[in-house]
């Protein structure tokens, strides 16, 4: 696979993983009594309804083909926390559903890779790498979104679990997202690789 097509593969996998992530938020909210996402046509895995022109198309493709980096986002799925049956921890449950969905993808694909690697390798020498990439991306997305910086999911989870400490994170403002990016680039990779090794049985070489 040429560099061009591999970058397209990277783009598609990350975007589809982000779409599954957003769908999980809407699904969790719907299960808890809020139909906002369903009413607005967002309770679907159709990627087109979750696309943000800047964050899902222009910025990630530009960065991917100019620097090899990836930065982007899907359109957040709306929900009304006051419609949730669990008013105390409903927001936390909706927030954790997104990273949970990414970890589920990583676990399912990773276990397939671990259990059937000889069979998969017999069909294609590169297929294990591509499946491994899907696992790694979803682990990384889950970890990144669990960081306690706004507007990431982890900020909502942290706010519900540690409301007193959360006010210090609120004071960071826009600095929070820059700290999240710093952690993502310099800290999360070895953690993601460690989790990858636990699931698949070997580290991921990218």
C-alpha positions in Angstrom: 0.0 0.0 0.0 1.4 3.3 -1.0 1.9 6.2 1.4 -1.1 8.0 -0.1 -3.5 5.1 0.3 -2.2 4.3 3.8 -2.9 7.9 4.9 -6.4 7.5 3.5 -6.7 4.2 5.5 -5.6 6.1 8.6 -8.2 8.8 8.0 -11.0 6.4 7.4 -10.3 4.3 10.5 -10.0 7.3 12.8 -13.1 8.9 11.5 -15.2 5.7 11.7 -13.9 5.1 15.2 -14.9 8.7 16.1 -18.4 8.2 14.6 -18.8 5.0 16.7 -17.7 7.0 19.7 -20.3 9.7 19.1 -23.1 7.2 18.4 -22.3 5.5 21.7 -23.0 8.8 23.5 -26.4 9.1 21.8 -27.2 5.5 22.4 -26.4 5.8 26.2 -28.5 9.0 26.5 -31.4 7.2 24.7 -31.2 4.2 27.0 -31.3 6.7 30.0 -34.4 8.4 28.7 -33.3 11.2 26.5 -34.3 11.1 22.8 -32.6 14.3 21.7 -30.0 12.5 19.5 -32.7 10.3 18.0 -35.1 13.2 17.4 -32.3 15.1 15.5 -31.3 12.1 13.4 -28.0 11.6 15.1 -28.7 8.2 16.6 -27.1 6.4 13.6 -23.8 5.0 12.5 -24.1 6.9 9.2 -20.8 8.9 9.1 -22.3 11.7 7.0 -24.5 13.0 9.8 -21.6 13.2 12.3 -19.2 15.0 10.0 -17.9 18.5 11.0 -16.6 20.2 7.8 -13.6 21.7 9.6 -12.9 19.1 12.3 -13.7 15.9 10.3 -12.6 16.8 6.8 -10.5 19.9 6.1 -8.2 20.0 9.2 -7.4 16.3 9.6 -6.8 15.7 5.8 -4.6 18.9 5.6 -2.5 17.9 8.6 -2.3 14.2 7.5 -1.0 15.0 4.0 1.3 17.9 5.0 2.8 16.8 8.3 1.7 13.2 8.8 -0.1 14.2 12.1 -3.8 13.7 12.8 -6.0 16.1 14.6 -9.7 16.3 14.2 -13.1 15.7 15.7 -16.6 14.6 14.8 -19.7 16.7 15.5 -20.7 16.1 19.1 -24.0 14.2 19.6 -26.5 16.4 21.4 -28.3 15.3 24.6 -30.3 16.9 27.3 -29.0 15.9 30.8 -32.3 17.0 32.4 -34.1 14.3 30.5 -31.9 11.5 31.9 -33.6 9.2 34.4 -30.3 9.2 36.4 -29.9 12.8 37.2 -26.9 12.2 39.6 -24.7 10.1 37.3 -26.5 10.2 34.0 -24.0 12.7 32.5 -21.1 10.5 33.7 -22.7 7.4 32.0 -23.3 9.2 28.7 -19.7 10.6 28.8 -18.1 7.3 29.5 -20.0 5.5 26.7 -17.9 7.1 24.0 -14.5 5.9 25.3 -16.1 2.7 26.3 -17.2 2.1 22.7 -13.7 2.6 21.5 -12.3 0.2 24.1 -15.0 -2.3 23.0 -13.8 -2.1 19.3 -10.2 -2.5 20.5 -11.1 -5.5 22.6 -13.1 -7.3 19.9 -10.6 -6.7 17.1 -7.7 -7.3 19.4 -8.9 -10.6 20.6 -9.7 -11.7 17.0 -6.1 -10.8 16.1 -4.7 -12.6 19.1 -6.7 -15.8 18.7 -6.6 -16.1 14.9 -3.2 -14.5 14.0 -1.9 -17.6 12.2 -5.0 -17.8 10.1 -5.1 -14.1 9.3 -1.4 -14.1 8.4 -1.9 -17.0 6.0 -4.3 -14.8 4.0 -2.2 -11.6 4.1 1.1 -10.6 5.7 0.0 -7.0 6.1 -3.6 -7.6 7.4 -2.4 -8.2 11.0 -0.8 -4.8 10.9 -4.0 -3.1 9.7 -6.1 -4.8 12.3 -3.5 -3.9 14.9 -3.7 -0.3 13.8 -7.5 -0.4 14.4 -6.9 -1.7 17.9 -4.2 0.9 18.7 -6.3 3.9 17.3 -9.3 3.0 19.4 -7.2 2.5 22.6 -5.6 5.9 22.0 -8.9 7.6 21.3 -10.4 6.2 24.5 -7.4 7.3 26.6 -7.4 10.7 25.0 -11.1 11.3 25.6 -10.7 10.2 29.2 -8.3 13.1 30.0 -10.0 15.5 32.5 -9.8 18.6 30.3 -12.7 20.3 28.7 -14.3 19.6 26.3 -13.2 16.0 26.4 -15.4 13.3 27.9 -13.1 12.9 30.9 -13.9 16.4 32.1 -17.6 15.4 32.6 -16.6 12.2 34.3 -14.1 14.0 36.6 -16.7 16.7 37.3 -19.2 14.1 38.6 -16.7 12.1 40.6 -14.6 14.9 42.0 -16.7 18.1 41.9 -14.5 20.0 44.3 -11.3 19.3 42.5 -12.9 20.0 39.1 -13.0 23.7 39.6 -9.2 23.8 39.3 -9.5 22.3 35.8 -12.2 24.7 34.9 -9.9 27.6 35.6 -7.5 26.3 32.8 -9.9 27.4 30.1 -8.5 26.9 26.6 -5.2 25.9 28.2 -6.8 22.6 29.1 -7.0 21.4 25.5 -3.4 22.3 24.9 -2.4 20.3 28.0 -4.5 17.4 26.6 -2.6 17.6 23.3 0.7 17.7 25.2 -0.2 14.6 27.2 -1.5 12.9 24.0 1.8 13.4 22.1 4.3 12.7 24.9 2.6 10.4 27.4 -0.3 8.4 26.0 1.5 6.4 23.4 3.4 4.1 25.8 0.3 3.6 27.8 -1.7 2.7 24.7 1.0 0.3 23.6 0.9 -1.3 27.1 -2.9 -1.9 26.8 -2.4 -3.1 23.3 0.1 -5.7 24.5 -2.4 -6.9 27.2 -5.1 -7.4 24.6 -3.2 -8.7 21.6 -0.3 -10.4 23.4 2.4 -8.3 21.8 3.3 -4.6 21.4 2.3 -2.5 18.4 5.0 -1.3 16.1 3.9 1.7 14.0 
